[in-house]
Amino acid sequence: MNKLLTARQLDRLRELPPDHKVLTARDGSPILERPDGQLWRVQPNGSLAPAPPVEMVRSYLRVAE
């Protein structure tokens, strides 16, 4: 499902330093990568919060093992 970003989220994204990268904006909360590699989520109110850790998921579709 596509969700639109809030005005506060858009304002926060415009204020970011150029060395921050937007990785994704799924589910209405953009995920940013800081230069030190940390991931942050832009909350609907525009505040930044640490993104939850991402775990590697092993595919259930194993081919030729």
PDBQT receptor file of N, H, CA, C and O in Angstrom, charges set to zero:
ATOM      1  N   MET A   1       0.840  -1.172   0.000  1.00  0.00    +0.000 N 
ATOM      2  CA  MET A   1       0.000   0.000   0.000  1.00  0.00    +0.000 C 
ATOM      3  C   MET A   1       0.891   1.244   0.000  1.00  0.00    +0.000 C 
ATOM      4  O   MET A   1       1.860   1.316   0.756  1.00  0.00    +0.000 OA
ATOM      5  N   ASN A   2       0.569   2.200  -0.831  1.00  0.00    +0.000 N 
ATOM      6  H   ASN A   2      -0.219   2.141  -1.445  1.00  0.00    +0.000 HD
ATOM      7  CA  ASN A   2       1.294   3.462  -0.866  1.00  0.00    +0.000 C 
ATOM      8  C   ASN A   2       0.653   4.444   0.094  1.00  0.00    +0.000 C 
ATOM      9  O   ASN A   2      -0.568   4.598   0.124  1.00  0.00    +0.000 OA
ATOM     10  N   LYS A   3       1.480   5.098   0.870  1.00  0.00    +0.000 N 
ATOM     11  H   LYS A   3       2.472   4.973   0.847  1.00  0.00    +0.000 HD
ATOM     12  CA  LYS A   3       0.999   6.136   1.775  1.00  0.00    +0.000 C 
ATOM     13  C   LYS A   3       1.740   7.414   1.445  1.00  0.00    +0.000 C 
ATOM     14  O   LYS A   3       2.920   7.392   1.095  1.00  0.00    +0.000 OA
ATOM     15  N   LEU A   4       1.046   8.511   1.558  1.00  0.00    +0.000 N 
ATOM     16  H   LEU A   4       0.088   8.529   1.843  1.00  0.00    +0.000 HD
ATOM     17  CA  LEU A   4       1.658   9.804   1.310  1.00  0.00    +0.000 C 
ATOM     18  C   LEU A   4       2.435  10.249   2.534  1.00  0.00    +0.000 C 
ATOM     19  O   LEU A   4       2.085   9.906   3.663  1.00  0.00    +0.000 OA
ATOM     20  N   LEU A   5       3.492  11.015   2.304  1.00  0.00    +0.000 N 
ATOM     21  H   LEU A   5       3.777  11.293   1.387  1.00  0.00    +0.000 HD
ATOM     22  CA  LEU A   5       4.258  11.570   3.408  1.00  0.00    +0.000 C 
ATOM     23  C   LEU A   5       3.547  12.798   3.957  1.00  0.00    +0.000 C 
ATOM     24  O   LEU A   5       2.857  13.511   3.228  1.00  0.00    +0.000 OA
ATOM     25  N   THR A   6       3.724  13.032   5.248  1.00  0.00    +0.000 N 
ATOM     26  H   THR A   6       4.284  12.453   5.840  1.00  0.00    +0.000 HD
ATOM     27  CA  THR A   6       3.118  14.209   5.871  1.00  0.00    +0.000 C 
ATOM     28  C   THR A   6       3.952  15.446   5.531  1.00  0.00    +0.000 C 
ATOM     29  O   THR A   6       5.097  15.336   5.092  1.00  0.00    +0.000 OA
ATOM     30  N   ALA A   7       3.365  16.609   5.740  1.00  0.00    +0.000 N 
ATOM     31  H   ALA A   7       2.436  16.698   6.097  1.00  0.00    +0.000 HD
ATOM     32  CA  ALA A   7       4.075  17.872   5.502  1.00  0.00    +0.000 C 
ATOM     33  C   ALA A   7       5.302  17.969   6.403  1.00  0.00    +0.000 C 
ATOM     34  O   ALA A   7       6.340  18.482   5.985  1.00  0.00    +0.000 OA
ATOM     35  N   ARG A   8       5.190  17.481   7.635  1.00  0.00    +0.000 N 
ATOM     36  H   ARG A   8       4.347  17.065   7.975  1.00  0.00    +0.000 HD
ATOM     37  CA  ARG A   8       6.332  17.531   8.557  1.00  0.00    +0.000 C 
ATOM     38  C   ARG A   8       7.457  16.601   8.109  1.00  0.00    +0.000 C 
ATOM     39  O   ARG A   8       8.634  16.931   8.251  1.00  0.00    +0.000 OA
ATOM     40  N   GLN A   9       7.096  15.450   7.575  1.00  0.00    +0.000 N 
ATOM     41  H   GLN A   9       6.140  15.181   7.460  1.00  0.00    +0.000 HD
ATOM     42  CA  GLN A   9       8.125  14.549   7.050  1.00  0.00    +0.000 C 
ATOM     43  C   GLN A   9       8.838  15.194   5.862  1.00  0.00    +0.000 C 
ATOM     44  O   GLN A   9      10.063  15.132   5.759  1.00  0.00    +0.000 OA
ATOM     45  N   LEU A  10       8.078  15.802   4.978  1.00  0.00    +0.000 N 
ATOM     46  H   LEU A  10       7.083  15.852   5.061  1.00  0.00    +0.000 HD
ATOM     47  CA  LEU A  10       8.683  16.464   3.821  1.00  0.00    +0.000 C 
ATOM     48  C   LEU A  10       9.600  17.605   4.251  1.00  0.00    +0.000 C 
ATOM     49  O   LEU A  10      10.678  17.786   3.686  1.00  0.00    +0.000 OA
ATOM     50  N   ASP A  11       9.170  18.373   5.250  1.00  0.00    +0.000 N 
ATOM     51  H   ASP A  11       8.294  18.226   5.708  1.00  0.00    +0.000 HD
ATOM     52  CA  ASP A  11      10.026  19.451   5.766  1.00  0.00    +0.000 C 
ATOM     53  C   ASP A  11      11.328  18.892   6.316  1.00  0.00    +0.000 C 
ATOM     54  O   ASP A  11      12.400  19.440   6.058  1.00  0.00    +0.000 OA
ATOM     55  N   ARG A  12      11.242  17.797   7.078  1.00  0.00    +0.000 N 
ATOM     56  H   ARG A  12      10.372  17.351   7.288  1.00  0.00    +0.000 HD
ATOM     57  CA  ARG A  12      12.442  17.177   7.653  1.00  0.00    +0.000 C 
ATOM     58  C   ARG A  12      13.375  16.700   6.544  1.00  0.00    +0.000 C 
ATOM     59  O   ARG A  12      14.588  16.891   6.635  1.00  0.00    +0.000 OA
ATOM     60  N   LEU A  13      12.828  16.086   5.506  1.00  0.00    +0.000 N 
ATOM     61  H   LEU A  13      11.843  15.931   5.432  1.00  0.00    +0.000 HD
ATOM     62  CA  LEU A  13      13.662  15.604   4.401  1.00  0.00    +0.000 C 
ATOM     63  C   LEU A  13      14.354  16.755   3.678  1.00  0.00    +0.000 C 
ATOM     64  O   LEU A  13      15.496  16.611   3.242  1.00  0.00    +0.000 OA
ATOM     65  N   ARG A  14      13.686  17.878   3.548  1.00  0.00    +0.000 N 
ATOM     66  H   ARG A  14      12.759  17.995   3.902  1.00  0.00    +0.000 HD
ATOM     67  CA  ARG A  14      14.300  19.052   2.900  1.00  0.00    +0.000 C 
ATOM     68  C   ARG A  14      15.443  19.621   3.731  1.00  0.00    +0.000 C 
ATOM     69  O   ARG A  14      16.372  20.212   3.180  1.00  0.00    +0.000 OA
ATOM     70  N   GLU A  15      15.387  19.449   5.062  1.00  0.00    +0.000 N 
ATOM     71  H   GLU A  15      14.633  18.969   5.510  1.00  0.00    +0.000 HD
ATOM     72  CA  GLU A  15      16.399  20.008   5.966  1.00  0.00    +0.000 C 
ATOM     73  C   GLU A  15      17.625  19.117   6.134  1.00  0.00    +0.000 C 
ATOM     74  O   GLU A  15      18.600  19.535   6.758  1.00  0.00    +0.000 OA
ATOM     75  N   LEU A  16      17.601  17.911   5.600  1.00  0.00    +0.000 N 
ATOM     76  H   LEU A  16      16.809  17.571   5.094  1.00  0.00    +0.000 HD
ATOM     77  CA  LEU A  16      18.697  16.971   5.817  1.00  0.00    +0.000 C 
ATOM     78  C   LEU A  16      19.986  17.446   5.166  1.00  0.00    +0.000 C 
ATOM     79  O   LEU A  16      19.964  18.049   4.093  1.00  0.00    +0.000 OA
ATOM     80  N   PRO A  17      21.116  17.171   5.823  1.00  0.00    +0.000 N 
ATOM     81  CA  PRO A  17      22.401  17.456   5.185  1.00  0.00    +0.000 C 
ATOM     82  C   PRO A  17      22.559  16.600   3.926  1.00  0.00    +0.000 C 
ATOM     83  O   PRO A  17      21.947  15.536   3.827  1.00  0.00    +0.000 OA
ATOM     84  N   PRO A  18      23.356  17.040   2.979  1.00  0.00    +0.000 N 
ATOM     85  CA  PRO A  18      23.491  16.305   1.715  1.00  0.00    +0.000 C 
ATOM     86  C   PRO A  18      24.125  14.923   1.854  1.00  0.00    +0.000 C 
ATOM     87  O   PRO A  18      24.005  14.102   0.945  1.00  0.00    +0.000 OA
ATOM     88  N   ASP A  19      24.799  14.648   2.975  1.00  0.00    +0.000 N 
ATOM     89  H   ASP A  19      24.897  15.315   3.713  1.00  0.00    +0.000 HD
ATOM     90  CA  ASP A  19      25.439  13.338   3.124  1.00  0.00    +0.000 C 
ATOM     91  C   ASP A  19      24.510  12.269   3.703  1.00  0.00    +0.000 C 
ATOM     92  O   ASP A  19      24.944  11.139   3.928  1.00  0.00    +0.000 OA
ATOM     93  N   HIS A  20      23.243  12.604   3.947  1.00  0.00    +0.000 N 
ATOM     94  H   HIS A  20      22.891  13.522   3.764  1.00  0.00    +0.000 HD
ATOM     95  CA  HIS A  20      22.247  11.632   4.387  1.00  0.00    +0.000 C 
ATOM     96  C   HIS A  20      21.536  11.082   3.151  1.00  0.00    +0.000 C 
ATOM     97  O   HIS A  20      21.206  11.831   2.232  1.00  0.00    +0.000 OA
ATOM     98  N   LYS A  21      21.302   9.761   3.135  1.00  0.00    +0.000 N 
ATOM     99  H   LYS A  21      21.570   9.152   3.882  1.00  0.00    +0.000 HD
ATOM    100  CA  LYS A  21      20.638   9.137   1.991  1.00  0.00    +0.000 C 
ATOM    101  C   LYS A  21      19.263   8.628   2.404  1.00  0.00    +0.000 C 
ATOM    102  O   LYS A  21      19.106   8.027   3.467  1.00  0.00    +0.000 OA
ATOM    103  N   VAL A  22      18.273   8.872   1.559  1.00  0.00    +0.000 N 
ATOM    104  H   VAL A  22      18.400   9.361   0.696  1.00  0.00    +0.000 HD
ATOM    105  CA  VAL A  22      16.955   8.277   1.759  1.00  0.00    +0.000 C 
ATOM    106  C   VAL A  22      16.985   6.912   1.095  1.00  0.00    +0.000 C 
ATOM    107  O   VAL A  22      17.190   6.811  -0.115  1.00  0.00    +0.000 OA
ATOM    108  N   LEU A  23      16.782   5.858   1.882  1.00  0.00    +0.000 N 
ATOM    109  H   LEU A  23      16.615   5.940   2.864  1.00  0.00    +0.000 HD
ATOM    110  CA  LEU A  23      16.847   4.501   1.353  1.00  0.00    +0.000 C 
ATOM    111  C   LEU A  23      15.504   4.008   0.845  1.00  0.00    +0.000 C 
ATOM    112  O   LEU A  23      15.428   3.364  -0.201  1.00  0.00    +0.000 OA
ATOM    113  N   THR A  24      14.448   4.309   1.583  1.00  0.00    +0.000 N 
ATOM    114  H   THR A  24      14.510   4.832   2.433  1.00  0.00    +0.000 HD
ATOM    115  CA  THR A  24      13.116   3.872   1.193  1.00  0.00    +0.000 C 
ATOM    116  C   THR A  24      12.091   4.766   1.878  1.00  0.00    +0.000 C 
ATOM    117  O   THR A  24      12.384   5.422   2.877  1.00  0.00    +0.000 OA
ATOM    118  N   ALA A  25      10.896   4.776   1.324  1.00  0.00    +0.000 N 
ATOM    119  H   ALA A  25      10.659   4.243   0.513  1.00  0.00    +0.000 HD
ATOM    120  CA  ALA A  25       9.813   5.553   1.931  1.00  0.00    +0.000 C 
ATOM    121  C   ALA A  25       8.554   4.697   1.996  1.00  0.00    +0.000 C 
ATOM    122  O   ALA A  25       7.442   5.222   1.936  1.00  0.00    +0.000 OA
ATOM    123  N   ARG A  26       8.721   3.394   2.118  1.00  0.00    +0.000 N 
ATOM    124  H   ARG A  26       9.625   2.968   2.167  1.00  0.00    +0.000 HD
ATOM    125  CA  ARG A  26       7.566   2.502   2.214  1.00  0.00    +0.000 C 
ATOM    126  C   ARG A  26       6.816   2.720   3.512  1.00  0.00    +0.000 C 
ATOM    127  O   ARG A  26       7.382   3.183   4.502  1.00  0.00    +0.000 OA
ATOM    128  N   ASP A  27       5.563   2.386   3.497  1.00  0.00    +0.000 N 
ATOM    129  H   ASP A  27       5.103   2.010   2.692  1.00  0.00    +0.000 HD
ATOM    130  CA  ASP A  27       4.720   2.423   4.695  1.00  0.00    +0.000 C 
ATOM    131  C   ASP A  27       4.614   3.808   5.315  1.00  0.00    +0.000 C 
ATOM    132  O   ASP A  27       4.273   3.924   6.492  1.00  0.00    +0.000 OA
ATOM    133  N   GLY A  28       4.892   4.845   4.565  1.00  0.00    +0.000 N 
ATOM    134  H   GLY A  28       5.168   4.750   3.608  1.00  0.00    +0.000 HD
ATOM    135  CA  GLY A  28       4.697   6.196   5.064  1.00  0.00    +0.000 C 
ATOM    136  C   GLY A  28       5.765   6.732   5.980  1.00  0.00    +0.000 C 
ATOM    137  O   GLY A  28       5.625   7.848   6.479  1.00  0.00    +0.000 OA
ATOM    138  N   SER A  29       6.837   5.982   6.228  1.00  0.00    +0.000 N 
ATOM    139  H   SER A  29       6.951   5.074   5.823  1.00  0.00    +0.000 HD
ATOM    140  CA  SER A  29       7.929   6.451   7.083  1.00  0.00    +0.000 C 
ATOM    141  C   SER A  29       9.266   6.251   6.371  1.00  0.00    +0.000 C 
ATOM    142  O   SER A  29       9.772   5.131   6.300  1.00  0.00    +0.000 OA
ATOM    143  N   PRO A  30       9.835   7.334   5.846  1.00  0.00    +0.000 N 
ATOM    144  CA  PRO A  30      11.118   7.211   5.147  1.00  0.00    +0.000 C 
ATOM    145  C   PRO A  30      12.211   6.683   6.073  1.00  0.00    +0.000 C 
ATOM    146  O   PRO A  30      12.239   6.998   7.263  1.00  0.00    +0.000 OA
ATOM    147  N   ILE A  31      13.104   5.881   5.512  1.00  0.00    +0.000 N 
ATOM    148  H   ILE A  31      13.082   5.625   4.545  1.00  0.00    +0.000 HD
ATOM    149  CA  ILE A  31      14.270   5.370   6.225  1.00  0.00    +0.000 C 
ATOM    150  C   ILE A  31      15.492   6.086   5.659  1.00  0.00    +0.000 C 
ATOM    151  O   ILE A  31      15.693   6.124   4.445  1.00  0.00    +0.000 OA
ATOM    152  N   LEU A  32      16.304   6.652   6.548  1.00  0.00    +0.000 N 
ATOM    153  H   LEU A  32      16.141   6.621   7.534  1.00  0.00    +0.000 HD
ATOM    154  CA  LEU A  32      17.502   7.393   6.166  1.00  0.00    +0.000 C 
ATOM    155  C   LEU A  32      18.738   6.638   6.600  1.00  0.00    +0.000 C 
ATOM    156  O   LEU A  32      18.718   5.907   7.590  1.00  0.00    +0.000 OA
ATOM    157  N   GLU A  33      19.812   6.817   5.855  1.00  0.00    +0.000 N 
ATOM    158  H   GLU A  33      19.829   7.411   5.050  1.00  0.00    +0.000 HD
ATOM    159  CA  GLU A  33      21.118   6.305   6.286  1.00  0.00    +0.000 C 
ATOM    160  C   GLU A  33      22.031   7.495   6.521  1.00  0.00    +0.000 C 
ATOM    161  O   GLU A  33      22.252   8.318   5.633  1.00  0.00    +0.000 OA
ATOM    162  N   ARG A  34      22.557   7.567   7.739  1.00  0.00    +0.000 N 
ATOM    163  H   ARG A  34      22.378   6.898   8.460  1.00  0.00    +0.000 HD
ATOM    164  CA  ARG A  34      23.510   8.627   8.072  1.00  0.00    +0.000 C 
ATOM    165  C   ARG A  34      24.891   8.238   7.562  1.00  0.00    +0.000 C 
ATOM    166  O   ARG A  34      25.116   7.075   7.228  1.00  0.00    +0.000 OA
ATOM    167  N   PRO A  35      25.823   9.193   7.497  1.00  0.00    +0.000 N 
ATOM    168  CA  PRO A  35      27.177   8.880   7.014  1.00  0.00    +0.000 C 
ATOM    169  C   PRO A  35      27.868   7.794   7.840  1.00  0.00    +0.000 C 
ATOM    170  O   PRO A  35      28.730   7.084   7.322  1.00  0.00    +0.000 OA
ATOM    171  N   ASP A  36      27.502   7.654   9.121  1.00  0.00    +0.000 N 
ATOM    172  H   ASP A  36      26.801   8.230   9.542  1.00  0.00    +0.000 HD
ATOM    173  CA  ASP A  36      28.123   6.632   9.968  1.00  0.00    +0.000 C 
ATOM    174  C   ASP A  36      27.462   5.262   9.800  1.00  0.00    +0.000 C 
ATOM    175  O   ASP A  36      27.832   4.309  10.485  1.00  0.00    +0.000 OA
ATOM    176  N   GLY A  37      26.479   5.157   8.887  1.00  0.00    +0.000 N 
ATOM    177  H   GLY A  37      26.178   5.932   8.330  1.00  0.00    +0.000 HD
ATOM    178  CA  GLY A  37      25.835   3.882   8.606  1.00  0.00    +0.000 C 
ATOM    179  C   GLY A  37      24.587   3.598   9.424  1.00  0.00    +0.000 C 
ATOM    180  O   GLY A  37      23.894   2.615   9.162  1.00  0.00    +0.000 OA
ATOM    181  N   GLN A  38      24.284   4.439  10.412  1.00  0.00    +0.000 N 
ATOM    182  H   GLN A  38      24.847   5.238  10.624  1.00  0.00    +0.000 HD
ATOM    183  CA  GLN A  38      23.088   4.215  11.215  1.00  0.00    +0.000 C 
ATOM    184  C   GLN A  38      21.833   4.534  10.414  1.00  0.00    +0.000 C 
ATOM    185  O   GLN A  38      21.812   5.450   9.591  1.00  0.00    +0.000 OA
ATOM    186  N   LEU A  39      20.782   3.750  10.678  1.00  0.00    +0.000 N 
ATOM    187  H   LEU A  39      20.799   3.006  11.346  1.00  0.00    +0.000 HD
ATOM    188  CA  LEU A  39      19.510   3.935   9.990  1.00  0.00    +0.000 C 
ATOM    189  C   LEU A  39      18.529   4.646  10.914  1.00  0.00    +0.000 C 
ATOM    190  O   LEU A  39      18.425   4.326  12.098  1.00  0.00    +0.000 OA
ATOM    191  N   TRP A  40      17.822   5.606  10.358  1.00  0.00    +0.000 N 
ATOM    192  H   TRP A  40      17.907   5.866   9.396  1.00  0.00    +0.000 HD
ATOM    193  CA  TRP A  40      16.836   6.390  11.102  1.00  0.00    +0.000 C 
ATOM    194  C   TRP A  40      15.539   6.445  10.330  1.00  0.00    +0.000 C 
ATOM    195  O   TRP A  40      15.541   6.463   9.099  1.00  0.00    +0.000 OA
ATOM    196  N   ARG A  41      14.436   6.470  11.047  1.00  0.00    +0.000 N 
ATOM    197  H   ARG A  41      14.435   6.454  12.046  1.00  0.00    +0.000 HD
ATOM    198  CA  ARG A  41      13.102   6.560  10.458  1.00  0.00    +0.000 C 
ATOM    199  C   ARG A  41      12.569   7.968  10.708  1.00  0.00    +0.000 C 
ATOM    200  O   ARG A  41      12.717   8.508  11.804  1.00  0.00    +0.000 OA
ATOM    201  N   VAL A  42      11.947   8.559   9.686  1.00  0.00    +0.000 N 
ATOM    202  H   VAL A  42      11.826   8.119   8.795  1.00  0.00    +0.000 HD
ATOM    203  CA  VAL A  42      11.309   9.871   9.841  1.00  0.00    +0.000 C 
ATOM    204  C   VAL A  42       9.852   9.612  10.241  1.00  0.00    +0.000 C 
ATOM    205  O   VAL A  42       9.053   9.117   9.446  1.00  0.00    +0.000 OA
ATOM    206  N   GLN A  43       9.533   9.953  11.473  1.00  0.00    +0.000 N 
ATOM    207  H   GLN A  43      10.182  10.355  12.119  1.00  0.00    +0.000 HD
ATOM    208  CA  GLN A  43       8.194   9.735  12.005  1.00  0.00    +0.000 C 
ATOM    209  C   GLN A  43       7.198  10.689  11.326  1.00  0.00    +0.000 C 
ATOM    210  O   GLN A  43       7.613  11.697  10.756  1.00  0.00    +0.000 OA
ATOM    211  N   PRO A  44       5.897  10.387  11.378  1.00  0.00    +0.000 N 
ATOM    212  CA  PRO A  44       4.897  11.268  10.764  1.00  0.00    +0.000 C 
ATOM    213  C   PRO A  44       4.938  12.710  11.283  1.00  0.00    +0.000 C 
ATOM    214  O   PRO A  44       4.568  13.638  10.564  1.00  0.00    +0.000 OA
ATOM    215  N   ASN A  45       5.391  12.901  12.543  1.00  0.00    +0.000 N 
ATOM    216  H   ASN A  45       5.692  12.147  13.127  1.00  0.00    +0.000 HD
ATOM    217  CA  ASN A  45       5.476  14.257  13.087  1.00  0.00    +0.000 C 
ATOM    218  C   ASN A  45       6.781  14.962  12.705  1.00  0.00    +0.000 C 
ATOM    219  O   ASN A  45       7.020  16.095  13.122  1.00  0.00    +0.000 OA
ATOM    220  N   GLY A  46       7.627  14.292  11.910  1.00  0.00    +0.000 N 
ATOM    221  H   GLY A  46       7.433  13.371  11.571  1.00  0.00    +0.000 HD
ATOM    222  CA  GLY A  46       8.865  14.890  11.435  1.00  0.00    +0.000 C 
ATOM    223  C   GLY A  46      10.080  14.575  12.290  1.00  0.00    +0.000 C 
ATOM    224  O   GLY A  46      11.201  14.884  11.885  1.00  0.00    +0.000 OA
ATOM    225  N   SER A  47       9.899  13.976  13.448  1.00  0.00    +0.000 N 
ATOM    226  H   SER A  47       8.989  13.725  13.776  1.00  0.00    +0.000 HD
ATOM    227  CA  SER A  47      11.047  13.653  14.300  1.00  0.00    +0.000 C 
ATOM    228  C   SER A  47      11.766  12.417  13.767  1.00  0.00    +0.000 C 
ATOM    229  O   SER A  47      11.185  11.594  13.060  1.00  0.00    +0.000 OA
ATOM    230  N   LEU A  48      13.045  12.311  14.124  1.00  0.00    +0.000 N 
ATOM    231  H   LEU A  48      13.517  12.979  14.699  1.00  0.00    +0.000 HD
ATOM    232  CA  LEU A  48      13.849  11.166  13.728  1.00  0.00    +0.000 C 
ATOM    233  C   LEU A  48      13.905  10.169  14.875  1.00  0.00    +0.000 C 
ATOM    234  O   LEU A  48      14.038  10.550  16.039  1.00  0.00    +0.000 OA
ATOM    235  N   ALA A  49      13.803   8.896  14.537  1.00  0.00    +0.000 N 
ATOM    236  H   ALA A  49      13.695   8.586  13.592  1.00  0.00    +0.000 HD
ATOM    237  CA  ALA A  49      13.895   7.822  15.527  1.00  0.00    +0.000 C 
ATOM    238  C   ALA A  49      14.750   6.713  14.934  1.00  0.00    +0.000 C 
ATOM    239  O   ALA A  49      14.714   6.476  13.726  1.00  0.00    +0.000 OA
ATOM    240  N   PRO A  50      15.519   6.030  15.780  1.00  0.00    +0.000 N 
ATOM    241  CA  PRO A  50      16.311   4.919  15.254  1.00  0.00    +0.000 C 
ATOM    242  C   PRO A  50      15.404   3.887  14.576  1.00  0.00    +0.000 C 
ATOM    243  O   PRO A  50      14.345   3.533  15.095  1.00  0.00    +0.000 OA
ATOM    244  N   ALA A  51      15.835   3.426  13.430  1.00  0.00    +0.000 N 
ATOM    245  H   ALA A  51      16.695   3.714  13.009  1.00  0.00    +0.000 HD
ATOM    246  CA  ALA A  51      15.064   2.408  12.716  1.00  0.00    +0.000 C 
ATOM    247  C   ALA A  51      15.281   1.067  13.402  1.00  0.00    +0.000 C 
ATOM    248  O   ALA A  51      16.367   0.808  13.921  1.00  0.00    +0.000 OA
ATOM    249  N   PRO A  52      14.271   0.220  13.412  1.00  0.00    +0.000 N 
ATOM    250  CA  PRO A  52      14.457  -1.106  14.012  1.00  0.00    +0.000 C 
ATOM    251  C   PRO A  52      15.497  -1.889  13.231  1.00  0.00    +0.000 C 
ATOM    252  O   PRO A  52      15.626  -1.715  12.019  1.00  0.00    +0.000 OA
ATOM    253  N   PRO A  53      16.241  -2.751  13.917  1.00  0.00    +0.000 N 
ATOM    254  CA  PRO A  53      17.264  -3.527  13.207  1.00  0.00    +0.000 C 
ATOM    255  C   PRO A  53      16.637  -4.422  12.148  1.00  0.00    +0.000 C 
ATOM    256  O   PRO A  53      15.530  -4.935  12.310  1.00  0.00    +0.000 OA
ATOM    257  N   VAL A  54      17.366  -4.589  11.082  1.00  0.00    +0.000 N 
ATOM    258  H   VAL A  54      18.265  -4.172  10.950  1.00  0.00    +0.000 HD
ATOM    259  CA  VAL A  54      16.906  -5.433   9.980  1.00  0.00    +0.000 C 
ATOM    260  C   VAL A  54      17.639  -6.754  10.091  1.00  0.00    +0.000 C 
ATOM    261  O   VAL A  54      18.867  -6.793  10.165  1.00  0.00    +0.000 OA
ATOM    262  N   GLU A  55      16.883  -7.826  10.101  1.00  0.00    +0.000 N 
ATOM    263  H   GLU A  55      15.885  -7.794  10.041  1.00  0.00    +0.000 HD
ATOM    264  CA  GLU A  55      17.486  -9.152  10.167  1.00  0.00    +0.000 C 
ATOM    265  C   GLU A  55      17.494  -9.767   8.775  1.00  0.00    +0.000 C 
ATOM    266  O   GLU A  55      16.576  -9.564   7.981  1.00  0.00    +0.000 OA
ATOM    267  N   MET A  56      18.530 -10.507   8.502  1.00  0.00    +0.000 N 
ATOM    268  H   MET A  56      19.276 -10.672   9.147  1.00  0.00    +0.000 HD
ATOM    269  CA  MET A  56      18.572 -11.211   7.221  1.00  0.00    +0.000 C 
ATOM    270  C   MET A  56      17.572 -12.354   7.268  1.00  0.00    +0.000 C 
ATOM    271  O   MET A  56      17.482 -13.082   8.257  1.00  0.00    +0.000 OA
ATOM    272  N   VAL A  57      16.844 -12.494   6.213  1.00  0.00    +0.000 N 
ATOM    273  H   VAL A  57      16.917 -11.903   5.410  1.00  0.00    +0.000 HD
ATOM    274  CA  VAL A  57      15.850 -13.551   6.119  1.00  0.00    +0.000 C 
ATOM    275  C   VAL A  57      16.300 -14.530   5.055  1.00  0.00    +0.000 C 
ATOM    276  O   VAL A  57      16.605 -14.146   3.926  1.00  0.00    +0.000 OA
ATOM    277  N   ARG A  58      16.337 -15.782   5.422  1.00  0.00    +0.000 N 
ATOM    278  H   ARG A  58      16.089 -16.095   6.339  1.00  0.00    +0.000 HD
ATOM    279  CA  ARG A  58      16.708 -16.814   4.468  1.00  0.00    +0.000 C 
ATOM    280  C   ARG A  58      15.485 -17.188   3.659  1.00  0.00    +0.000 C 
ATOM    281  O   ARG A  58      14.420 -17.463   4.210  1.00  0.00    +0.000 OA
ATOM    282  N   SER A  59      15.645 -17.194   2.376  1.00  0.00    +0.000 N 
ATOM    283  H   SER A  59      16.510 -16.971   1.928  1.00  0.00    +0.000 HD
ATOM    284  CA  SER A  59      14.523 -17.479   1.500  1.00  0.00    +0.000 C 
ATOM    285  C   SER A  59      14.047 -18.912   1.700  1.00  0.00    +0.000 C 
ATOM    286  O   SER A  59      14.848 -19.827   1.887  1.00  0.00    +0.000 OA
ATOM    287  N   TYR A  60      12.744 -19.088   1.658  1.00  0.00    +0.000 N 
ATOM    288  H   TYR A  60      12.093 -18.345   1.506  1.00  0.00    +0.000 HD
ATOM    289  CA  TYR A  60      12.182 -20.427   1.751  1.00  0.00    +0.000 C 
ATOM    290  C   TYR A  60      12.227 -21.125   0.403  1.00  0.00    +0.000 C 
ATOM    291  O   TYR A  60      11.928 -22.317   0.317  1.00  0.00    +0.000 OA
ATOM    292  N   LEU A  61      12.589 -20.416  -0.633  1.00  0.00    +0.000 N 
ATOM    293  H   LEU A  61      12.831 -19.448  -0.563  1.00  0.00    +0.000 HD
ATOM    294  CA  LEU A  61      12.708 -21.009  -1.967  1.00  0.00    +0.000 C 
ATOM    295  C   LEU A  61      14.169 -21.360  -2.215  1.00  0.00    +0.000 C 
ATOM    296  O   LEU A  61      14.935 -20.545  -2.730  1.00  0.00    +0.000 OA
ATOM    297  N   ARG A  62      14.538 -22.551  -1.855  1.00  0.00    +0.000 N 
ATOM    298  H   ARG A  62      13.915 -23.213  -1.437  1.00  0.00    +0.000 HD
ATOM    299  CA  ARG A  62      15.925 -22.981  -2.054  1.00  0.00    +0.000 C 
ATOM    300  C   ARG A  62      15.994 -23.786  -3.348  1.00  0.00    +0.000 C 
ATOM    301  O   ARG A  62      15.244 -24.741  -3.550  1.00  0.00    +0.000 OA
ATOM    302  N   VAL A  63      16.884 -23.387  -4.187  1.00  0.00    +0.000 N 
ATOM    303  H   VAL A  63      17.493 -22.611  -4.023  1.00  0.00    +0.000 HD
ATOM    304  CA  VAL A  63      17.007 -24.049  -5.478  1.00  0.00    +0.000 C 
ATOM    305  C   VAL A  63      18.364 -24.751  -5.539  1.00  0.00    +0.000 C 
ATOM    306  O   VAL A  63      19.405 -24.146  -5.281  1.00  0.00    +0.000 OA
ATOM    307  N   ALA A  64      18.329 -26.037  -5.884  1.00  0.00    +0.000 N 
ATOM    308  H   ALA A  64      17.483 -26.528  -6.094  1.00  0.00    +0.000 HD
ATOM    309  CA  ALA A  64      19.538 -26.845  -6.130  1.00  0.00    +0.000 C 
ATOM    310  C   ALA A  64      20.482 -26.846  -4.942  1.00  0.00    +0.000 C 
ATOM    311  O   ALA A  64      21.673 -26.584  -5.111  1.00  0.00    +0.000 OA
ATOM    312  N   GLU A  65      19.991 -27.131  -3.759  1.00  0.00    +0.000 N 
ATOM    313  H   GLU A  65      19.024 -27.344  -3.623  1.00  0.00    +0.000 HD
ATOM    314  CA  GLU A  65      20.896 -27.240  -2.606  1.00  0.00    +0.000 C 
ATOM    315  C   GLU A  65      21.291 -28.652  -2.372  1.00  0.00    +0.000 C 
ATOM    316  O   GLU A  65      22.049 -28.935  -1.444  1.00  0.00    +0.000 OA
TER     317      GLU A  65
